[in-house]
Amino acid sequence: MSRNAALKSIDVNRIMELLPHRYPFLLVDRIVDIDQDLSARGIKNITINEPQFTGHFPDNPIYPGVLIIEGIAQTAGVICADHAYHGEGRSVYFMTIDKAKFRKPVIPGDQLEYLLTKLKQKRNTFKYYGIAMVDGQKVAEAEISAMMVGKNGQ
């Protein structure tokens, strides 16, 4: 992250203003250390009370990898919506997942950190590289892209 940029954070209330997601599909609890829309760190606390654990290996609960990727995408969506459009009448649509890799299982009690870095932007389309970490160890990574659109789809 740029040392000269003013860093800020976004709490869950602001996240819900920027994204249409709600429980159980809101997969980022807060965002910290934002450097404009260039990079950020999102946090997700994994608890045994989450509904996916009743069906995803109930005798050995493992947080689904697809939800880790969605958390990476939501983190990217929040930072580009907050910075580029200030959340004004726009929605973020997840477009692609590339180069996704899963390294280690995530279990209840873990805290996921989503580390995002912007790779490029072309008009209203953004591409980010995201890493998911638990206790300083990489558990997943992917490149994702998203598009900002008006509420009527334009």
N, C-alpha and C positions, 0 to 999 in steps of 0.2 A: 504494500500500500504506500501511496505517496506520503512522505513525511511532512510535506507542506500543507496538505489538505486538512481542512477542519473535519474531524471525525465526529459522527453522531450515532445515535442508536434509535431503533424503532420498537415500541412496545406492541403487545398483542392487539391493543385497541386500534392503533394506527394501521397495523397489518390488516385488520378486518375492514378498515375503510378502503384500503387499496386493492384487496382481493375479495372475490365473492365467496370464498371458502369459509365453512364453519365446521365445528366438530361434527363428525369425526374426520373430516377431510382437510382441516387446517393443520398442516404438518410442519409448521415452524412457529415456535413460541415467542421468539424475539430476534431482532437483528441488531448486531453491535458492530462497531468499528467500520462504518460505511465510509468509503472514499468516493464521493459522488456516485456515479453508476459504474465505476471502474472495478471495484472490489468490495467485498463485505464478508462478514462472518455471521451466520445464522445459528440459532440454538434450538434444539428439540430435545426435551426430556422424555425418555421412554419409560412408561410405567406399566405394570402388569394389568392395570385397569383398562387399558385400551382394547377396544372391541375386536381387533384383528387377532388377538392372542387366543380367543375362544375357538378359532378355526384354523389358525396357522401353527401347526405342531403344538396342540394344547398340552401335551405331556413334556415338551421341551420347547418353550416359547422362543421363537426367533422373529424379529421384526422383519417384515417382507422387504426384499430388495427394491421392488417397484415403488414402495413408499419412501424409501431413501432417495431414489431418483426424483420422485415427485417433490420431496422436501427441498432438494437442490433447485429444482425448477421454480418452486414457490419463492425461495429466497431470491433468485434472480429476478423473478417477476416483481417482487416488492421493491427491490432497489431501483430497477429501471422505471417503474411506475412512479415511485416517489421522486426520483431525480429528474427524469426527462419530461414527465408530464404532470408531476405534482398530484397525480391521482384524479385529475380533472376530467370527468366524463369519459374515461378510457378504460378498456379492459385489456388484460394480458392473456394471449392465447399461446399455449405451449405448442411448438411446431415439430421439433425433432429431438431425438436422443441419438447420439453417436458415441462410439468408443466406450460404452458402459462396461465397467468391470467391478466385480464384487470380490473383496479380499478376505473379510472376516465376518462372522455373524454378529448381529447386534441383538442384545437381550434386554429384558426389563431391568431397570436400574442404570442403564447406560445413558450418557448424555451425548447426543450427536452434535457435532459442530460441522456446519456447512461452510466451506471456504470457497468463495466465488471470485473469479477473475474474468473480466470482459475480454473476449478475443477480438470481436469486431462489432460494428454497427453499420447498417446500411438503411438510411431513413428510419422507418419505424420497426425494423427487424434487428434483433439483438442476438449475439451468440456468446455464451459463457462456458468456461471450463469450471467444473465444480468437483470438489473433493469432500467426502464425508469422513470425519475423523471421530474416534472414540479414544479418550485418554492418550492423545498424541499419536495414535496409530491409524493409518488409512484403512477404512473399511469398504469404501466404494469411491468410484469416480466416473465422470461422464462429461461429454460436451452436450449442451442443450441449446436450442434456439427458441425464441419466442417472438411474437409480433404484438405490437400495441395497436388496438383498433378502437374506433368510436363505439359507443353503446349500440348503435344500429348496425354494427358489423363492418363499418368502413374506416 
